[in-house]
Amino acid sequence: MRIRSLSQEQIANNEKYYHLVYELWKEGITLREIGERFEVTKQRAWQIVKRMKQGKGDYYYKHRNKGNS
């Protein structure tokens, strides 16, 4: 999978981060608390959660399925 200028290492690191954000949210941690923990806005935390929900836990689902459409 290739995403613009992201390396495979960056993608792997991002996936770990996004998965952790999503898991914390599923455990009931608020978006504000997640934002404070990762030094992002609660809106950014929500963007991550929303995209993870759409991809059933896969942030990059749109990129993975792009060629399969």
Protein Blocks (a to p, Z undefined) as FASTA:
>chain_A
ZZhjacfklmmmmmmmmmmmmmmmmnopafklmmmmnopafklmmmmmmmmmmnnopakl
mmmmmmmZZ
